[in-house]
Amino acid sequence: LSASGETEELLRILPAISRFQVKIIAVCGDPKSTLAKNAHVFLDVNIEQEACPLNLAPTSSTTVMLALGDALAMVLLEARGFNKEDFAKFHPGGMIGRSLLVRVHQIMRPRESMALVSPNTPIREVLRAMTSVRAGAAVVAGEDRQLLGIFTHGDFARHFQSDSKVGERLVADLMTLNPVTVHQDKLAVEVLNLLERHRIDDLVVVDDNKVPVGIVDSQDLTRLKLL
């Protein structure tokens, strides 16, 4: 990359590059420059004038080089079939990388940290269980540990508006049946898709036998930098 194509330190290494028969792609603003003449591929980024009022500081020239670099990167991305999974491999610390490499069981609240209640539990006890683990939802399971439903703070608020004695009722009467679930071995990105698609804040995590083993709270995703 060189606006003039005559930068001294750049020209000094041209003979060495030639000896090793390395292909040179020059992004340069002067097709008649030494760099352009020695390049196997010349990409012209000539400009009439810099944005600098003195026409000295690299401004317009650097912007043109940046735009061309982006264009080349996108063409290469398409030619190689580069996808999100490839991006995640090379950028595991970013949000996309984490969501595409991290598994659900790595981000969920485990069974011992979730509010797990039986269907015959009064709502007041359900709320107490939710408060004890600072959860926004309680998972309802039967004696065989199979998932029956879910009850959230939002559910309580809606029922309380019409029934001030809702705390005495059983969770089996008010829970949401057949809640949305995700398998513990799925990728974290699946959690994001399900929460957005169903417009929910809590997602029950199950194992191969459909037994609840954890829960994902949308607030946890922000803390884990997945949202």
C-alpha positions in Angstrom: 0.0 0.0 0.0 1.5 3.3 -1.1 -0.1 6.5 -2.3 3.0 7.6 -4.2 4.5 4.3 -5.0 8.0 5.8 -4.3 8.3 5.3 -0.6 12.0 4.7 0.1 11.7 1.9 2.7 9.2 0.1 0.4 11.5 0.3 -2.7 14.4 -1.1 -0.7 12.7 -4.4 -0.3 11.6 -4.8 -3.9 14.8 -6.6 -5.0 14.5 -9.1 -2.2 10.9 -9.8 -3.0 11.9 -10.3 -6.6 14.6 -12.8 -5.7 12.1 -14.9 -3.8 9.7 -14.7 -6.7 6.9 -13.4 -4.5 3.9 -12.0 -6.3 3.3 -8.3 -5.7 -0.1 -6.7 -5.6 0.3 -3.0 -5.5 -2.4 -0.6 -4.2 -1.1 2.6 -5.4 -2.1 6.1 -6.6 0.5 6.4 -9.4 0.5 3.9 -12.3 3.9 5.2 -13.4 5.6 4.8 -10.0 8.4 2.3 -9.3 6.1 0.2 -7.2 3.4 0.0 -9.9 5.9 -1.0 -12.6 7.3 -3.8 -10.4 3.9 -5.2 -9.4 2.3 -8.2 -10.9 -1.1 -6.7 -10.2 -1.7 -2.9 -10.0 -4.8 -1.5 -8.3 -5.2 2.2 -9.0 -6.4 4.4 -6.1 -5.4 7.7 -7.6 -7.2 10.8 -6.3 -7.3 14.4 -7.5 -6.7 15.9 -4.1 -6.6 15.1 -0.4 -9.4 16.3 1.9 -6.7 18.1 3.9 -6.8 21.8 3.1 -3.1 21.8 2.7 -3.3 18.7 0.4 -0.7 17.1 2.6 -2.2 14.8 5.3 -3.4 11.4 3.9 -7.2 11.7 4.1 -9.0 11.0 0.8 -6.2 8.6 -0.2 -6.5 6.5 2.9 -10.3 6.4 2.6 -10.1 5.1 -1.0 -7.6 2.4 0.1 -9.9 1.4 3.0 -12.9 1.1 0.6 -10.9 -1.0 -1.9 -9.6 -3.2 0.9 -13.1 -3.9 2.1 -14.2 -4.7 -1.4 -11.4 -7.1 -1.9 -12.1 -8.8 1.5 -15.8 -9.3 0.5 -15.0 -10.7 -2.9 -12.6 -13.2 -1.2 -15.1 -14.0 1.4 -17.7 -14.9 -1.2 -15.2 -16.8 -3.4 -14.1 -19.0 -0.5 -17.6 -19.5 0.8 -16.6 -18.0 4.2 -19.5 -18.3 6.7 -20.4 -17.4 10.3 -18.9 -20.7 11.5 -15.6 -19.8 9.9 -15.7 -16.3 11.4 -16.3 -17.8 14.9 -13.2 -20.1 14.6 -11.0 -17.1 13.9 -12.7 -14.7 16.3 -13.8 -16.9 19.3 -13.8 -14.0 21.8 -16.4 -11.9 20.0 -20.2 -12.2 20.3 -20.6 -14.2 17.1 -17.7 -16.5 18.1 -19.2 -17.2 21.5 -22.7 -17.8 20.2 -21.5 -20.2 17.5 -18.9 -22.1 19.6 -20.4 -22.2 23.1 -22.9 -24.9 24.0 -26.1 -24.4 25.9 -25.0 -26.4 28.9 -22.1 -24.0 29.3 -24.3 -21.0 29.7 -27.4 -22.3 31.4 -28.3 -22.1 35.1 -27.9 -25.7 36.3 -30.7 -27.7 38.0 -29.5 -26.8 41.5 -29.7 -23.1 40.6 -33.2 -23.1 39.1 -36.6 -22.9 40.7 -38.0 -26.4 40.2 -41.4 -27.2 41.7 -44.1 -29.8 41.5 -47.5 -29.1 40.0 -49.3 -29.1 43.4 -47.1 -26.3 44.7 -49.1 -23.1 45.7 -48.1 -20.0 43.8 -46.9 -18.3 46.9 -44.3 -21.1 47.4 -43.4 -20.9 43.7 -42.6 -17.2 44.1 -40.6 -18.0 47.2 -38.6 -20.6 45.2 -38.0 -18.2 42.4 -36.9 -15.5 44.8 -34.4 -17.8 46.5 -32.5 -18.4 43.3 -33.1 -15.0 41.8 -35.0 -16.5 38.8 -37.7 -15.0 36.6 -39.4 -18.3 36.1 -40.1 -21.6 37.8 -39.9 -25.0 36.0 -42.7 -27.4 36.8 -41.9 -31.1 36.7 -43.8 -34.3 37.7 -42.7 -37.1 39.9 -41.0 -38.8 37.0 -39.0 -35.6 36.5 -40.7 -35.0 33.1 -41.3 -31.3 32.2 -44.9 -30.2 32.6 -44.8 -26.5 32.3 -43.3 -23.1 33.3 -44.5 -20.2 35.4 -43.0 -16.8 35.2 -43.1 -13.5 37.1 -45.1 -12.2 34.1 -47.7 -14.9 34.5 -48.1 -14.0 38.2 -48.5 -10.2 37.4 -51.2 -11.0 34.8 -53.2 -13.3 37.1 -52.8 -11.0 40.1 -54.6 -8.2 38.3 -57.8 -10.2 38.2 -57.3 -12.4 41.3 -55.7 -10.9 44.4 -55.7 -14.4 46.0 -53.7 -16.0 43.2 -51.0 -16.9 45.7 -53.3 -19.6 47.1 -53.8 -21.3 43.8 -51.7 -24.3 42.5 -49.2 -23.7 39.9 -50.7 -26.6 37.8 -53.7 -24.3 37.2 -51.8 -21.3 35.9 -48.5 -22.6 34.4 -47.8 -22.5 30.6 -48.0 -26.0 29.2 -45.5 -27.4 26.7 -43.0 -24.6 27.1 -40.3 -23.9 24.6 -37.2 -26.0 25.3 -33.7 -26.4 24.0 -31.4 -29.4 24.2 -28.3 -28.9 26.5 -25.9 -29.8 23.7 -27.2 -27.3 21.2 -25.2 -24.2 20.3 -25.8 -21.0 22.2 -26.9 -19.3 19.0 -30.0 -21.6 19.1 -31.0 -20.0 22.4 -30.8 -16.6 20.8 -33.0 -17.7 17.9 -35.6 -19.3 20.2 -35.9 -16.4 22.6 -36.4 -14.0 19.7 -38.7 -16.2 17.7 -41.1 -16.9 20.6 -40.6 -13.5 22.4 -39.8 -15.1 25.7 -37.3 -14.4 28.4 -36.7 -17.8 29.9 -35.9 -21.1 28.1 -36.0 -24.5 29.7 -33.0 -26.7 28.9 -33.6 -30.5 28.6 -31.6 -33.7 28.2 -32.1 -36.6 25.8 -35.0 -37.8 27.9 -36.8 -34.4 27.9 -35.9 -34.0 31.6 -35.3 -30.4 32.6 -31.6 -29.9 33.5 -31.3 -26.2 33.6 -32.8 -22.9 32.4 -31.5 -19.9 30.4 -32.5 -16.4 31.4 -32.2 -13.7 28.8 -30.5 -11.5 31.3 -27.7 -14.0 31.6 -27.0 -13.6 27.9 -26.1 -10.0 28.4 -23.8 -10.8 31.2 -22.1 -13.5 29.1 -21.9 -11.0 26.2 -24.0 -13.2 24.0 -26.7 -10.6 23.5 
